[in-house]
């Protein structure tokens, strides 16, 4: 198969442009209320359609319940509630999805109502926030819109 010279040149230019911008990090963007949040793709295992979870016998804030997926039982957290951006009632609607993540020690799910897309961000454009922030550690401004980046390891 012969490659079109214009395509090859365009690819080379794109690779060079990316190299000039420096290292990138990929994030899965979700929307909670009016705010966009990024989950590191390096910690995302899979995305599931919203499904029934088993409630826990004790009512715990931010936890919807547990789910058994292919023999692995893990906790489902309500992301908006973890972020202090709403109650857990919308999770009962059947809408949304469960993003299965790992923090390196354990696997758990984050229920979100609106999953957007995967996007790369230059690492030098991720600005560290105050360490006292619970889940949000970095900010990136794209086209006058702030995107808050989360640290999965900080989910209780």
Backbone as a ProteinNet text record, in pm:
[ID]
protein_1_A
[PRIMARY]
XXXXXXXXXXXXXXXXXXXXXXXXXXXXXXXXXXXXXXXXXXXXXXXXXXXXXXXXXXXXXXXXXXXXXXXXXXXXXXXXXXXXXXXXXXXXXXXXXXXXXXXXXXXXXXXXXXXXXXXXXXXXXXXXXXXXXXXXXXXXXXXXXXXXXXXXXXXX
[TERTIARY]
84.4	0	88.5	64.2	139.3	73.1	154.7	102.3	103.9	-2.9	-13.4	88.2	168.1	272.4	214.5	99.4	36.8	-3.7	-54.8	-94.1	28.7	136.1	259.6	313.2	315.3	364.1	275.8	144.4	52	71.3	94.6	118.9	248.6	351.4	480.3	464.7	389.4	366.9	291.1	189.5	111.9	198.4	282.8	371.6	472.9	524.6	620.3	554.2	431.6	357.8	333.4	294.8	270.2	399.5	510.2	639.5	680.4	654	688.7	606.5	485.4	399.9	439.1	523.5	567.6	476.6	504.7	426.8	280.6	194.4	50.7	-0.7	-116.9	-189.1	-331.6	-386.2	-522.6	-619.1	-734.7	-838.5	-972.7	-1054.4	-1193.1	-1272.1	-1336.7	-1410.9	-1554.8	-1601.3	-1739.5	-1791.8	-1922.4	-1982.6	-2069.6	-2047	-2126.7	-2183.6	-2314.1	-2375	-2323.7	-2272.3	-2217.4	-2066.4	-2004.1	-1858.2	-1810	-1698	-1634.4	-1520.1	-1509.3	-1404.2	-1331.1	-1202.5	-1121.9	-1078.7	-1098.5	-1051.9	-933	-819	-701.2	-729.7	-708.7	-733.1	-642.9	-529.5	-439.8	-502.6	-609.9	-676.2	-815.8	-861.2	-992.1	-977	-1059.6	-1055.3	-1158.2	-1282.1	-1388.4	-1505.8	-1598.5	-1721.5	-1838.6	-1930.5	-2047	-2173.8	-2270.5	-2402.2	-2451.6	-2533.9	-2588.6	-2659.5	-2639.5	-2697.3	-2742.3	-2813	-2858.9	-2740.7	-2733.6	-2633.5	-2706.4	-2633.9	-2690.6	-2664.1	-2770.1	-2748.5	-2677.4	-2603.9	-2537.8	-2637.4	-2620.4	-2714	-2704.9	-2596.7	-2578	-2575.1	-2651.3	-2653.6	-2525.2	-2441.2	-2315.7	-2320.9	-2284.9	-2286.3	-2195.7	-2241.2	-2165.2	-2157.3	-2202.2	-2193.8	-2332.6	-2344.7	-2472.1	-2491.8	-2382.6	-2390.3	-2272	-2292	-2186.4	-2241.8	-2152.4	-2191.9	-2094.5	-2145	-2062.7	-2046.1	-1923.9	-1894.9	-1794.1	-1840.4	-1754.4	-1680.5	-1752	-1696.1	-1619.1	-1607.7	-1538.4	-1642.7	-1648.9	-1743.4	-1670.5	-1730.2	-1669.1	-1775.7	-1733.4	-1819.5	-1847.3	-1970.5	-2008.1	-2028.9	-1948.6	-1960.4	-2040.9	-2112.3	-2186	-2094.3	-2043	-1940.8	-1989.3	-2108.3	-2157.6	-2165	-2208.1	-2216.8	-2077.4	-1981.3	-1843.6	-1788.3	-1827.3	-1777.8	-1860.3	-1963.1	-2049.8	-2136.9	-2168.6	-2244	-2383.1	-2441.6	-2577.5	-2602.4	-2730.8	-2771.4	-2763.4	-2797.2	-2783.2	-2912.4	-3016.9	-3146.6	-3144.6	-3063.8	-3064	-3006.4	-2930.1	-2873.5	-2982.1	-3097.1	-3205.5	-3279.4	-3250.7	-3325.7	-3294.6	-3182.4	-3143.5	-3058.8	-3047	-2961.6	-2817.2	-2725.7	-2587.2	-2509.4	-2388.6	-2301.2	-2211.2	-2146.9	-2051.2	-1912.6	-1822.4	-1684.5	-1604.6	-1552.1	-1474.9	-1330	-1275.3	-1140.8	-1060.4	-930.9	-844.2	-750.6	-721	-622.9	-489.7	-477.4	-356.5	-369.2	-458.8	-480.4	-613.6	-711.9	-847.5	-917.6	-1027.1	-1110.9	-1244.9	-1299.6	-1431.2	-1495.9	-1623.4	-1697.3	-1738.2	-1745.2	-1796	-1918.1	-2034.8	-2156.5	-2161	-2177.6	-2188.7	-2308.9	-2369.7	-2485.4	-2443.2	-2334.5	-2291.4	-2143.5	-2114	-1978	-1961.4	-1849.7	-1831.1	-1739.9	-1609.3	-1513.7	-1375.1	-1281.1	-1141.2	-1068.1	-983.3	-909.1	-768.2	-671.1	-532.2	-508.4	-429.2	-391	-240.1	-174.5	-30.3	-6.5	87.7	113.7	151.4	221.3	261.2	143.7	24.7	-93.8	-185.2	-145.1	-219.5	-162.4	-242.2	-197.4	-239.8	-141.5	-168.7	-252.6	-348.9	-432.9	-387.4	-445.4	-415.2	-432.2	-335.7	-339.2	-459.4	-526.3	-639	-765.4	-762.7	-877.5	-892.6	-1015.5	-1037.5	-1003.6	-1077.1	-1057.6	-992.2	-1004.3	-955.9	-815.3	-720.9	-581.2	-523.5	-582.8	-528.7	-640.9	-604.4	-696.8	-632.3	-714.3	-668.7	-775.1	-733.3	-826.9	-815.2	-928.7	-933.8	-1044.9	-1008.5	-1106.5	-1197.1	-1136.3	-1203.5	-1296.7	-1275.9	-1354.1	-1257.8	-1289.1	-1202	-1244.8	-1145.4	-1167.4	-1086.8	-1154.2	-1090.4	-1049.3	-924.6	-871.3	-873	-920.5	-935.6	-820.4	-798.1	-702.4	-781.6	-788	-867.1	-823.2	-695.5	-645.6	-705	-766.6	-824.8	-969.4	-1027.6	-1163.5	-1156.3	-1236.6	-1231.2	-1260.5
-118	0	123.8	214.4	338.7	444.1	514.1	619.9	751.8	826.2	958	1049.9	1118.7	1204.6	1316.2	1370.5	1475.7	1424.2	1299.4	1240.3	1219.6	1168	1145.2	1277.3	1380.5	1511.3	1568.8	1552.5	1601.7	1530.6	1400.1	1321.9	1366.3	1386.7	1432.5	1568.2	1657.8	1790.1	1778.4	1692.9	1674.2	1616	1517.8	1458.8	1561.9	1642.2	1746	1850.6	1890	1988.1	1933.6	1807.6	1746.5	1739.2	1704.7	1696.1	1833.8	1938.6	2074.1	2121	2069.5	2108.5	2035.6	1936.4	1863.7	1747.6	1684.4	1567.5	1600.9	1502	1518.3	1415.7	1444.2	1348.6	1341	1220.4	1200	1192.1	1256.9	1257.9	1225.8	1151.3	1128.8	1242.5	1322.9	1437.9	1399.4	1444.8	1426.4	1562.9	1576.4	1702.4	1678	1758.8	1754.8	1894.7	1907	2040.3	2116.3	2235	2316.9	2300	2225.5	2213.6	2084.5	2094.6	1976.8	1931.3	1798.4	1736.9	1635.5	1617.8	1519.7	1406.8	1284.1	1164.7	1110.7	1085.9	1038.1	906.1	903.4	781.7	666.8	698.6	593.7	514.7	568.1	500.8	449.5	475.3	427.9	286.1	194.3	55.3	31.4	73.7	58.5	146.2	160.8	236.9	142.3	142.4	54.4	136	80.8	142.7	137.7	234.6	234.9	102.4	45	-85	-84	-187.6	-200.7	-233.5	-169.7	-200.6	-249.5	-317.8	-367.8	-265.1	-215.8	-116.7	-180.6	-100.5	-147.8	-146.5	-235.1	-237.1	-111.8	-37.1	87.3	201.8	307.6	423.2	503.2	504.4	579.2	692.3	812.5	925.1	898.4	936.4	929.2	790.3	686.3	551	503.9	463	411.7	265.9	189.2	47.8	-26.4	-155.8	-239	-311.6	-350.7	-425	-541	-650.5	-766.3	-768.2	-747.7	-745.5	-855.4	-958.8	-1071.2	-1128.6	-1142.3	-1203.6	-1110.4	-982.1	-885.2	-789.8	-781	-692.6	-563.3	-450.4	-322.9	-217.7	-112.5	-3.7	92.8	147	251	381.3	481.6	614.4	705.2	798.6	899.9	1021.2	1045.2	1148.1	1287.4	1326.8	1461.2	1480.4	1378.9	1387	1396.8	1320.4	1329.4	1470.3	1536.8	1671.6	1780.4	1740.2	1838.7	1913.9	1850	1916.5	1858.3	1799.5	1748.6	1622.9	1589.1	1469.4	1347.5	1234.1	1107.8	1063.8	1146.3	1104.2	1081.7	1156.9	1140.1	1005.3	940.1	809.4	702.7	725.7	627.8	629.9	727.8	745.8	640.7	570.1	474.5	538.5	670	741	730.5	783	790.9	663.7	659.4	544.1	528.7	415	386.7	379.5	463.1	461.2	381	267.5	180.5	228.7	258.4	314	233.7	258	199.4	306.8	296.1	387.1	315.1	196.6	117.8	12.6	36.2	-59.1	-129.6	-58	-111.9	-64.1	-130.5	-96.4	-49.1	57.5	105.6	177.6	209.1	275.9	415.8	504.2	640	654.8	678.2	698.1	844.1	867.3	1002.7	1009.8	1125.7	1145.1	1178.4	1257.3	1302.3	1274.7	1175.2	1149.1	1217.5	1288.6	1366.1	1294.9	1301.8	1243.5	1238.9	1178	1174	1289.1	1356.3	1468.9	1469.2	1501.9	1517.1	1660.5	1677.5	1809.9	1813.2	1919.6	1932.8	1941.9	1865.2	1862.8	2000.7	2079.7	2213.3	2311	2271	2356.1	2312.8	2208.8	2165.2	2238.5	2324	2407.8	2346.4	2321.9	2261.2	2355.6	2297.8	2373.3	2347.3	2419.5	2406.7	2261.1	2208	2068.4	2035.4	2134.1	2105.6	2068.3	2082.2	2039.6	1889.6	1844.6	1703.1	1614.7	1627.9	1541	1611.2	1741.1	1817.2	1867.2	1834.4	1871.9	1967.1	1971.3	2056.1	2124.5	2232.7	2310.7	2332.2	2322.9	2355.4	2444.2	2553.2	2643.2	2621.5	2584.3	2557.9	2642.9	2729.6	2816.3	2884.4	2945.7	3022.7	2938.7	2808.3	2720.1	2644.8	2645.1	2574.2	2428.3	2341.1	2198	2157.7	2095.2	2055	1908.4	1880.1	1744.6	1679.3	1555.1	1483.3	1386.9	1358.9	1257.6	1139.3	1032.4	914	857.6	869.6	814.3	882	997.6	1069.7	1032.9	944.4	898.8	806.5	835.9	758.6	613.3
0	0	0	-92.6	-99.4	-12.4	63	148.2	73.1	86	26.9	95.4	17.2	71.5	158.5	121.3	200.4	338.8	342.3	470.1	558.1	499.2	574.1	628	544.8	589.4	699.9	684.8	787.1	919.3	912.5	1033.4	1099.7	1020.2	1074.5	1142.7	1080.2	1139.8	1271.6	1274.3	1397	1508	1474.2	1574.1	1624.8	1534.8	1573.5	1663.6	1628.1	1708.6	1848.7	1857.4	1988.5	2069.4	2001.6	2069.6	2122.8	2045.8	2087.7	2206.9	2220.7	2333.3	2461.1	2450.7	2568.9	2602.5	2716.9	2756.3	2782.8	2756	2773.6	2873.5	2929.7	3013.5	2960.5	2955.9	2906.2	3023	3006	3108.2	3044.8	3118.1	3081.3	3143.5	3058.9	3109.7	3140.5	3256.5	3299.1	3340.4	3339.5	3381.3	3503.1	3604.7	3727.5	3745	3728.8	3727.8	3607.2	3629.7	3521.5	3505.9	3595	3598.4	3532.1	3458.8	3399.6	3490.9	3502.3	3581.4	3495.3	3522.3	3450.3	3541.7	3494.4	3564.3	3485.8	3549.8	3476.2	3404.2	3274.3	3195.7	3241.2	3299.6	3347.8	3462.3	3522.2	3633.8	3597.4	3474.7	3431	3376.5	3428.7	3384	3274.5	3298.3	3199.9	3238.4	3145.1	3167.5	3146.9	3242.5	3237.9	3225.4	3155.8	3158.4	3301.7	3338.4	3473.7	3497.1	3612.7	3645.5	3789.5	3825.3	3963	4052.5	4163.8	4263.9	4387.8	4471.6	4596.3	4705.5	4767.4	4873.3	4992.6	5065.5	5186.1	5302	5399.3	5511.7	5599.2	5586.2	5661.3	5560.5	5587.7	5498.3	5516.2	5413.8	5419.3	5317.8	5358.9	5265.4	5145.7	5029.3	4903.6	4842.3	4911	4857.8	4817.6	4690.5	4641.5	4680.7	4681.6	4714.4	4657	4635.1	4577.9	4456.3	4367.6	4248.6	4230.2	4176.7	4144.7	3993.3	3948.6	3805.6	3774.7	3705.4	3668.3	3789.2	3900.7	4020.6	4111.7	4075.5	4159.3	4216.8	4348.9	4415.6	4451.2	4412.2	4446.8	4476.5	4543.4	4588.3	4474.2	4472.9	4376.7	4454.5	4422.7	4483.3	4390.2	4447.4	4371.3	4358.6	4238.2	4219.2	4258.9	4216.8	4250.3	4401.6	4472.2	4617.3	4680.1	4627.4	4676.8	4661.7	4554.1	4525.1	4593	4665.9	4731.3	4633.3	4520.5	4413.8	4394.4	4495.3	4478.8	4557.6	4564.3	4634.8	4546.6	4604.3	4533.1	4466.6	4471.3	4416.9	4265.9	4189.5	4043.5	4001.1	4087.9	4053.6	4042.9	4101.5	4096.5	3962.7	3877.9	3753.4	3647.1	3662.4	3558.9	3450.5	3451.7	3357.3	3405.9	3329.3	3372.7	3346.5	3403.8	3386.1	3507.1	3513.7	3620.1	3557	3604.9	3557.4	3659.1	3615.3	3704.3	3700.4	3819.3	3831.1	3933.5	3934.2	4035.2	4087.6	4216.3	4274.7	4299.2	4240.8	4257.8	4367.6	4462.6	4571.4	4558.7	4508.2	4502.1	4376.3	4345.5	4230.8	4286.5	4228	4268.6	4152	4165.9	4060.1	4101.1	4003.3	4022.1	3933.3	3994.3	3915.6	3874	3742.6	3689.3	3596.9	3594.3	3507.5	3364.9	3350.9	3217.9	3194.6	3110.5	3067.4	2931.8	2912.7	2790.1	2689.8	2707.6	2613.5	2677.2	2605.9	2649.2	2582.3	2659.5	2603.9	2661.1	2576.5	2620.2	2662.6	2769.1	2816.1	2833.3	2784	2808.7	2959.9	3009	3152.9	3204.5	3123.5	3170.4	3179.2	3131.8	3144.4	3259.7	3333.5	3451.2	3571.6	3632	3742.5	3875.3	3963.1	4092.9	4178.6	4249.9	4341.4	4484.9	4577.1	4718.5	4762.8	4835.1	4879.5	4966.3	5024.4	5112.1	5035.2	4903.7	4824.1	4839.5	4855.2	4881.9	4762.1	4653.1	4537	4419	4412.3	4297.7	4327.3	4239.2	4263.7	4160.9	4039.8	3933.7	3856.9	3791.3	3710.2	3574.1	3469.9	3335.4	3272.6	3210.9	3144.7	2994.5	2932.7	2789.4	2730.5	2638	2572.5	2674.7	2775.2	2879.8	2966.8	2969.3	3054.2	3146	3276	3369.2	3380.9	3379.8	3398.6	3521.2	3617.1	3741.2	3731.1	3762.4	3752.2	3889.4	3891.1	4016.8	4041.4	4168.7	4210	4264.8	4189.7	4225.6	4360.2	4393.6	4519.7	4641.6	4625.1	4738.6	4766.3	4686.4	4714.1	4834.6	4934.9	5061	5040.7
[MASK]
++++++++++++++++++++++++++++++++++++++++++++++++++++++++++++++++++++++++++++++++++++++++++++++++++++++++++++++++++++++++++++++++++++++++++++++++++++++++++++

